């Protein structure tokens, strides 16, 4: 009998008996092992990972799950387990004390450990309910392990109960008191039954919480409410898979995004760490207040890198990415570590199975061992599959969140970038940053763990191969070492080509954006061939770069695809050649082959990982450069409500990015509340720049700009969305029918809407392609009026409309009796007739305010304003009605002013008369056509029903049709077209060479099988060399097929 171990003393019986557990045909664990290890292990697992459950409670976005049958059942069964465990502890103390049965520490500590665990589990039930956690993986795995590890004791207790029954039923048996054993039997099976019930209850998720941070819709993703078992098996996805199998999936079939992956959750964290990184890399100015990223009212605040003082270094996106998403990434990396360990456990089990089969003829092992090895291999493979799926799931989530954060950050930056920085960042570059560079991170994240996993797998593979083949493995290692510098050189070349490719791609996207933006002008001037030549020229350069990159990638892929076979060939050859006693048997061959197959994955993934790393490194530099560019200073415009006027500029000097070239100088302007201030001047005098200065879009060199209140802006070039007329006017605001109709009438849009096929439901094309310039300008003005802002900046909104329409709009909207009469307005205009109604007029000349005052004051001064009025009349742009009105205004102001303007008025009247003749004839033609159209429309309205008319209008108003996509299987014609495009010879050759590659790969494995089963090789070196030569030929055949096929 062996020495007594501390565990034997702890239990009062043998802890481990290898003869009873392993070297036997009827294996079983000892009672001590069942009462300690098989109970403590699940409890230790729970206490080791209980912090994860606390983290889930803290991170939960939901609250207050109602009491229901599921969680009440959990409470009852858990209380039952606590009672039965406490009873075990009490009975051990009382019963054994009475019967003089020796009491051992195991009888105390095992119930204590179980009792503490069950109490903690009971505490988690109301906590999960309170914080809205519907399922727990840690708790499910605890109950699963507890039930599985309790099965051996079930067998032991059943056997012992049968033995006691046999003793009691025996006629010659002496009386025995089995009351304690009977109690343990009953207590254990009650405990086991309750544990099984708890496991079953934990297979289901709890009910939906009553309180959620985000509103749950009917298309909520089922993963949020799925149980842990459903999540690891992805059974929550079954409905979507079944729906996709029965019918092609549409966008409407997809579920909503998880709230945790939305911008509202991702961006505040990323912004916080980005701001910290900005403060770290830029010296802050003295007494600068540190701001933190905040998320309120749907906005995340970011710090401007250039504002934080002198630059110490470029702020990089990598530290914020590490800190924001590193936690879930490391959790996924832990899963990757487990799968790597399980991967190498399988060849060891395979070795045991081969050994079991080899010994079956000579020294057969018990049958249960073969069954156990097979089950163990299946369990390891299944566990690896489940864990690897969770690893990829988390990596995809991390990649998605990184991409979300970067796109959001780049888009925000594009809206705030300064005018000087905008010159170096084209539209094409910004589009590529969001579409291509941000996607690089998502592609890389999935396999980034291969940086440490690949060396680990290679090291473990070589270690286990050393155990099988000895020092011969060093020869295979030498092959891998030789390939590393060659692969490094190729990677550096790929990086160079990647930078060049992104440059060409930026140029191409920029040019295509210009082509699409000006497609109308391009077609009118027949410039298609010229622009096509430019696009194809850039595309040819891009294709040449892609071709060179493809050759390099193919070289890398060829090297590393051949690497596993070269390693195995060199290793096997070295093994059999260095010593004639070295023979490849089945065990060495298949275990080594499985290890070489494991080695194949990291060696195959390394070139792809290196390529992705190089591409991502280029993207990091591009994104860093853009995000560190200068932004518009938000302090350019102050919002001080203590100032006497809602809008003002004091001693303002402004530029468009270059401090040496001032655009506006010595600007002093005050806009009183509810006043209409007009800004006039010649072309290029700086009128629009003043508006941009109020908006904060110009660089303020000196001075003060102040605005108080909600602001609306009408640009000189109307900005129209690809949406209906109504949506363009509402611009996201709630529909108020009364105000909407007032705005439509005031902006003279009623007639235009009646002409449109579907009224205000008519869809407007991109950039208002199906509207006239005047219509676009009036819709832009209507949008601003409907917004009901406090301050209005109007940059010549009447320039694109006719004079009578302009007069109507001014009277109904901008004038003293218009809808905006109670608002503060700044109007840039060339309309001279409206100026007498302005409260104040500022005259711009060469970027400065030359004079200001009322209409009459400026005319009496006979300064720059009088010159502007004279120039306006001499240009001949005024109509007859406008000329008469100007003459009346001059006579009312000062009759003496008419004489200097008489000649200019006479010239303007002559030109206006000639223009009106042609316009009248054109209007008569259009008016007759319009009347006929309206007549037909009235006739149609009188006969058609209201419902059918509305439906017809909606169909007629639809400009852009829904894109139709083919569903179902891919037609053979598609493959046929693809084959013809590639070339029939190349397509067939690629297919044949891939078949050759697979044939040589399978053949090499079959050849190794034949080699290992040939017993004559041990004594015949010629035959050994023949096997080795043919095996090498198979390898070179694989390399040839792979290289030529790819």
Secondary structure in CASP SS format (residue, H / E / C, confidence):
PFRMAT SS
TARGET T0000
AUTHOR 0000-0000-0000
METHOD secondary structure of the structure
MODEL  1
X C 1.00
X C 1.00
X C 1.00
X C 1.00
X C 1.00
X H 1.00
X H 1.00
X H 1.00
X H 1.00
X H 1.00
X H 1.00
X C 1.00
X C 1.00
X C 1.00
X C 1.00
X C 1.00
X C 1.00
X H 1.00
X H 1.00
X H 1.00
X H 1.00
X C 1.00
X C 1.00
X C 1.00
X C 1.00
X C 1.00
X C 1.00
X C 1.00
X C 1.00
X C 1.00
X H 1.00
X H 1.00
X H 1.00
X H 1.00
X H 1.00
X C 1.00
X H 1.00
X H 1.00
X H 1.00
X H 1.00
X H 1.00
X H 1.00
X H 1.00
X H 1.00
X H 1.00
X H 1.00
X H 1.00
X H 1.00
X H 1.00
X H 1.00
X H 1.00
X H 1.00
X H 1.00
X H 1.00
X H 1.00
X H 1.00
X H 1.00
X H 1.00
X H 1.00
X C 1.00
X C 1.00
X E 1.00
X E 1.00
X E 1.00
X E 1.00
X C 1.00
X C 1.00
X C 1.00
X H 1.00
X H 1.00
X H 1.00
X H 1.00
X H 1.00
X H 1.00
X H 1.00
X H 1.00
X H 1.00
X H 1.00
X H 1.00
X H 1.00
X H 1.00
X H 1.00
X H 1.00
X H 1.00
X H 1.00
X H 1.00
X H 1.00
X H 1.00
X H 1.00
X H 1.00
X H 1.00
X H 1.00
X H 1.00
X H 1.00
X H 1.00
X H 1.00
X H 1.00
X H 1.00
X C 1.00
X C 1.00
X C 1.00
X C 1.00
X C 1.00
X C 1.00
X H 1.00
X H 1.00
X H 1.00
X H 1.00
X H 1.00
X H 1.00
X H 1.00
X H 1.00
X H 1.00
X H 1.00
X H 1.00
X H 1.00
X H 1.00
X H 1.00
X H 1.00
X H 1.00
X H 1.00
X H 1.00
X H 1.00
X H 1.00
X H 1.00
X H 1.00
X H 1.00
X H 1.00
X H 1.00
X H 1.00
X C 1.00
X C 1.00
X C 1.00
X C 1.00
X C 1.00
X C 1.00
X H 1.00
X H 1.00
X H 1.00
X H 1.00
X H 1.00
X H 1.00
X H 1.00
X H 1.00
X H 1.00
X H 1.00
X H 1.00
X H 1.00
X H 1.00
X H 1.00
X H 1.00
X H 1.00
X H 1.00
X H 1.00
X H 1.00
X H 1.00
X H 1.00
X H 1.00
X H 1.00
X H 1.00
X H 1.00
X H 1.00
X H 1.00
X H 1.00
X H 1.00
X H 1.00
X H 1.00
X H 1.00
X H 1.00
X C 1.00
X C 1.00
X C 1.00
X C 1.00
X C 1.00
X C 1.00
X C 1.00
X C 1.00
X C 1.00
X H 1.00
X H 1.00
X H 1.00
X H 1.00
X H 1.00
X H 1.00
X H 1.00
X H 1.00
X H 1.00
X H 1.00
X H 1.00
X H 1.00
X H 1.00
X H 1.00
X H 1.00
X H 1.00
X H 1.00
X H 1.00
X H 1.00
X H 1.00
X H 1.00
X H 1.00
X H 1.00
X C 1.00
X C 1.00
X C 1.00
X C 1.00
X C 1.00
X C 1.00
X C 1.00
X E 1.00
X E 1.00
X E 1.00
X E 1.00
X C 1.00
X C 1.00
X C 1.00
X C 1.00
X C 1.00
X C 1.00
X C 1.00
X C 1.00
X C 1.00
X H 1.00
X H 1.00
X H 1.00
X H 1.00
X C 1.00
X C 1.00
X H 1.00
X H 1.00
X H 1.00
X H 1.00
X H 1.00
X H 1.00
X C 1.00
X H 1.00
X H 1.00
X H 1.00
X H 1.00
X H 1.00
X H 1.00
X H 1.00
X H 1.00
X H 1.00
X H 1.00
X H 1.00
X H 1.00
X C 1.00
X C 1.00
X C 1.00
X C 1.00
X H 1.00
X H 1.00
X H 1.00
X C 1.00
X C 1.00
X C 1.00
X C 1.00
X C 1.00
X H 1.00
X H 1.00
X H 1.00
X C 1.00
X H 1.00
X H 1.00
X H 1.00
X H 1.00
X H 1.00
X H 1.00
X H 1.00
X H 1.00
X H 1.00
X H 1.00
X H 1.00
X H 1.00
X H 1.00
X H 1.00
X H 1.00
X H 1.00
X H 1.00
X H 1.00
X H 1.00
X E 1.00
X C 1.00
X C 1.00
X C 1.00
X C 1.00
X C 1.00
X C 1.00
X C 1.00
X C 1.00
X C 1.00
X C 1.00
X C 1.00
X C 1.00
X E 1.00
X E 1.00
X C 1.00
X C 1.00
X E 1.00
X E 1.00
X C 1.00
X C 1.00
X C 1.00
X C 1.00
X H 1.00
X H 1.00
X H 1.00
X H 1.00
X C 1.00
X C 1.00
X E 1.00
X C 1.00
X C 1.00
X C 1.00
X C 1.00
X C 1.00
X H 1.00
X H 1.00
X H 1.00
X H 1.00
X H 1.00
X H 1.00
X H 1.00
X H 1.00
X H 1.00
X H 1.00
X H 1.00
X H 1.00
X H 1.00
X H 1.00
X H 1.00
X H 1.00
X H 1.00
X H 1.00
X H 1.00
X H 1.00
X H 1.00
X H 1.00
X H 1.00
X H 1.00
X H 1.00
X H 1.00
X H 1.00
X H 1.00
X H 1.00
X H 1.00
X H 1.00
X H 1.00
X H 1.00
X H 1.00
X H 1.00
X H 1.00
X H 1.00
X H 1.00
X H 1.00
X H 1.00
X H 1.00
X H 1.00
X H 1.00
X H 1.00
X H 1.00
X H 1.00
X C 1.00
X C 1.00
X C 1.00
X C 1.00
X H 1.00
X H 1.00
X H 1.00
X H 1.00
X H 1.00
X H 1.00
X H 1.00
X H 1.00
X H 1.00
X H 1.00
X H 1.00
X H 1.00
X H 1.00
X H 1.00
X H 1.00
X H 1.00
X H 1.00
X H 1.00
X H 1.00
X H 1.00
X H 1.00
X H 1.00
X H 1.00
X H 1.00
X H 1.00
X H 1.00
X H 1.00
X H 1.00
X H 1.00
X H 1.00
X H 1.00
X H 1.00
X H 1.00
X H 1.00
X H 1.00
X H 1.00
X H 1.00
X H 1.00
X H 1.00
X H 1.00
X H 1.00
X H 1.00
X H 1.00
X H 1.00
X H 1.00
X H 1.00
X H 1.00
X H 1.00
X H 1.00
X H 1.00
X E 1.00
X C 1.00
X H 1.00
X H 1.00
X H 1.00
X H 1.00
X C 1.00
X C 1.00
X C 1.00
X C 1.00
X H 1.00
X H 1.00
X H 1.00
X H 1.00
X H 1.00
X H 1.00
X H 1.00
X H 1.00
X H 1.00
X H 1.00
X H 1.00
X H 1.00
X H 1.00
X H 1.00
X H 1.00
X H 1.00
X H 1.00
X H 1.00
X H 1.00
X C 1.00
X C 1.00
X C 1.00
X C 1.00
X H 1.00
X H 1.00
X H 1.00
X H 1.00
X H 1.00
X H 1.00
X H 1.00
X H 1.00
X H 1.00
X H 1.00
X H 1.00
X H 1.00
X H 1.00
X H 1.00
X H 1.00
X H 1.00
X H 1.00
X H 1.00
X H 1.00
X H 1.00
X H 1.00
X H 1.00
X H 1.00
X H 1.00
X H 1.00
X H 1.00
X H 1.00
X H 1.00
X H 1.00
X H 1.00
X H 1.00
X H 1.00
X H 1.00
X H 1.00
X H 1.00
X H 1.00
X H 1.00
X H 1.00
X H 1.00
X H 1.00
X H 1.00
X H 1.00
X H 1.00
X H 1.00
X H 1.00
X H 1.00
X H 1.00
X H 1.00
X H 1.00
X H 1.00
X H 1.00
X H 1.00
X H 1.00
X H 1.00
X H 1.00
X H 1.00
X H 1.00
X H 1.00
X H 1.00
X H 1.00
X H 1.00
X H 1.00
X H 1.00
X H 1.00
X H 1.00
X H 1.00
X H 1.00
X H 1.00
X C 1.00
X H 1.00
X H 1.00
X H 1.00
X H 1.00
X H 1.00
X H 1.00
X C 1.00
X C 1.00
X C 1.00
X H 1.00
X H 1.00
X H 1.00
X H 1.00
X H 1.00
X H 1.00
X H 1.00
X H 1.00
X H 1.00
X H 1.00
X H 1.00
X H 1.00
X H 1.00
X H 1.00
X H 1.00
X H 1.00
X H 1.00
X H 1.00
X H 1.00
X H 1.00
X H 1.00
X H 1.00
X H 1.00
X H 1.00
X H 1.00
X H 1.00
X H 1.00
X H 1.00
X H 1.00
X H 1.00
X H 1.00
X H 1.00
X H 1.00
X H 1.00
X H 1.00
X H 1.00
X H 1.00
X H 1.00
X H 1.00
X H 1.00
X H 1.00
X H 1.00
X H 1.00
X H 1.00
X H 1.00
X H 1.00
X H 1.00
X H 1.00
X H 1.00
X H 1.00
X H 1.00
X C 1.00
X C 1.00
X C 1.00
X C 1.00
X C 1.00
X C 1.00
X C 1.00
X H 1.00
X H 1.00
X H 1.00
X H 1.00
X H 1.00
X H 1.00
X H 1.00
X H 1.00
X H 1.00
X H 1.00
X H 1.00
X H 1.00
X H 1.00
X H 1.00
X H 1.00
X H 1.00
X H 1.00
X H 1.00
X H 1.00
X H 1.00
X H 1.00
X H 1.00
X H 1.00
X H 1.00
X H 1.00
X H 1.00
X H 1.00
X H 1.00
X H 1.00
X H 1.00
X H 1.00
X H 1.00
X H 1.00
X H 1.00
X H 1.00
X H 1.00
X H 1.00
X H 1.00
X H 1.00
X H 1.00
X H 1.00
X H 1.00
X C 1.00
X C 1.00
X C 1.00
X E 1.00
X C 1.00
X C 1.00
X H 1.00
X H 1.00
X H 1.00
X C 1.00
X E 1.00
X C 1.00
X C 1.00
X C 1.00
X C 1.00
X C 1.00
X C 1.00
X C 1.00
X C 1.00
X E 1.00
X E 1.00
X E 1.00
X E 1.00
X E 1.00
X E 1.00
X E 1.00
X E 1.00
X E 1.00
X C 1.00
X C 1.00
X C 1.00
X C 1.00
X C 1.00
X C 1.00
X C 1.00
X C 1.00
X E 1.00
X E 1.00
X E 1.00
X E 1.00
X E 1.00
X E 1.00
X E 1.00
X E 1.00
X C 1.00
X C 1.00
X C 1.00
X C 1.00
X E 1.00
X E 1.00
X E 1.00
X E 1.00
X E 1.00
X E 1.00
X C 1.00
X C 1.00
X C 1.00
X C 1.00
X C 1.00
X H 1.00
X H 1.00
X H 1.00
X H 1.00
X H 1.00
X H 1.00
X H 1.00
X H 1.00
X H 1.00
X C 1.00
X C 1.00
X C 1.00
X E 1.00
X E 1.00
X E 1.00
X E 1.00
X E 1.00
X E 1.00
X E 1.00
X E 1.00
X E 1.00
X C 1.00
X C 1.00
X C 1.00
X E 1.00
X E 1.00
X E 1.00
X E 1.00
X C 1.00
X C 1.00
X C 1.00
X C 1.00
X C 1.00
X C 1.00
X C 1.00
X C 1.00
X C 1.00
X E 1.00
X H 1.00
X H 1.00
X H 1.00
X H 1.00
X H 1.00
X H 1.00
X C 1.00
X C 1.00
X C 1.00
X C 1.00
X C 1.00
X C 1.00
X H 1.00
X H 1.00
X H 1.00
X H 1.00
X H 1.00
X H 1.00
X H 1.00
X H 1.00
X H 1.00
X H 1.00
X C 1.00
X C 1.00
X C 1.00
X H 1.00
X H 1.00
X H 1.00
X H 1.00
X H 1.00
X H 1.00
X C 1.00
X C 1.00
X C 1.00
X H 1.00
X H 1.00
X H 1.00
X C 1.00
X E 1.00
X C 1.00
X C 1.00
X H 1.00
X H 1.00
X H 1.00
X C 1.00
X C 1.00
X C 1.00
X C 1.00
X H 1.00
X H 1.00
X H 1.00
X H 1.00
X H 1.00
X H 1.00
X H 1.00
X H 1.00
X H 1.00
X H 1.00
X H 1.00
X H 1.00
X H 1.00
X H 1.00
X C 1.00
X C 1.00
X C 1.00
X C 1.00
X E 1.00
X E 1.00
X E 1.00
X E 1.00
X E 1.00
X C 1.00
X C 1.00
X C 1.00
X C 1.00
X C 1.00
X C 1.00
X C 1.00
X H 1.00
X H 1.00
X H 1.00
X H 1.00
X H 1.00
X H 1.00
X H 1.00
X H 1.00
X H 1.00
X H 1.00
X H 1.00
X H 1.00
X C 1.00
X C 1.00
X C 1.00
X C 1.00
X C 1.00
X C 1.00
X C 1.00
X C 1.00
X C 1.00
X E 1.00
X E 1.00
X E 1.00
X E 1.00
X E 1.00
X C 1.00
X C 1.00
X C 1.00
X H 1.00
X H 1.00
X H 1.00
X H 1.00
X H 1.00
X H 1.00
X C 1.00
X C 1.00
X E 1.00
X E 1.00
X E 1.00
X E 1.00
X E 1.00
X E 1.00
X C 1.00
X C 1.00
X E 1.00
X E 1.00
X E 1.00
X E 1.00
X E 1.00
X E 1.00
X C 1.00
X H 1.00
X H 1.00
X H 1.00
X H 1.00
X H 1.00
X H 1.00
X H 1.00
X C 1.00
X C 1.00
X H 1.00
X H 1.00
X H 1.00
X H 1.00
X H 1.00
X H 1.00
X H 1.00
X H 1.00
X H 1.00
X H 1.00
X H 1.00
X C 1.00
X C 1.00
X C 1.00
X C 1.00
X C 1.00
X H 1.00
X H 1.00
X H 1.00
X H 1.00
X H 1.00
X H 1.00
X H 1.00
X H 1.00
X H 1.00
X H 1.00
X H 1.00
X H 1.00
X H 1.00
X H 1.00
X C 1.00
X H 1.00
X H 1.00
X H 1.00
X H 1.00
X H 1.00
X H 1.00
X H 1.00
X H 1.00
X H 1.00
X H 1.00
X H 1.00
X H 1.00
X H 1.00
X H 1.00
X H 1.00
X H 1.00
X H 1.00
X H 1.00
X H 1.00
X H 1.00
X H 1.00
X H 1.00
X H 1.00
X H 1.00
X H 1.00
X H 1.00
X H 1.00
X H 1.00
X H 1.00
X H 1.00
X H 1.00
X H 1.00
X H 1.00
X H 1.00
X H 1.00
X H 1.00
X H 1.00
X H 1.00
X H 1.00
X H 1.00
X H 1.00
X H 1.00
X H 1.00
X H 1.00
X H 1.00
X H 1.00
X H 1.00
X H 1.00
X H 1.00
X C 1.00
X C 1.00
X H 1.00
X H 1.00
X H 1.00
X H 1.00
X H 1.00
X H 1.00
X H 1.00
X H 1.00
X H 1.00
X H 1.00
X H 1.00
X H 1.00
X C 1.00
X C 1.00
X C 1.00
X C 1.00
X C 1.00
X C 1.00
X C 1.00
X C 1.00
X C 1.00
X C 1.00
X C 1.00
X C 1.00
X C 1.00
X C 1.00
X H 1.00
X H 1.00
X H 1.00
X H 1.00
X H 1.00
X H 1.00
X H 1.00
X H 1.00
X H 1.00
X H 1.00
X H 1.00
X C 1.00
X H 1.00
X H 1.00
X H 1.00
X H 1.00
X H 1.00
X H 1.00
X H 1.00
X H 1.00
X H 1.00
X H 1.00
X H 1.00
X H 1.00
X H 1.00
X H 1.00
X H 1.00
X H 1.00
X H 1.00
X H 1.00
X H 1.00
X H 1.00
X H 1.00
X H 1.00
X H 1.00
X H 1.00
X H 1.00
X H 1.00
X H 1.00
X H 1.00
X H 1.00
X H 1.00
X C 1.00
X H 1.00
X H 1.00
X H 1.00
X H 1.00
X C 1.00
X C 1.00
X H 1.00
X H 1.00
X H 1.00
X H 1.00
X H 1.00
X H 1.00
X H 1.00
X H 1.00
X H 1.00
X H 1.00
X H 1.00
X H 1.00
X H 1.00
X H 1.00
X H 1.00
X H 1.00
X H 1.00
X H 1.00
X H 1.00
X H 1.00
X H 1.00
X H 1.00
X H 1.00
X H 1.00
X H 1.00
X C 1.00
END
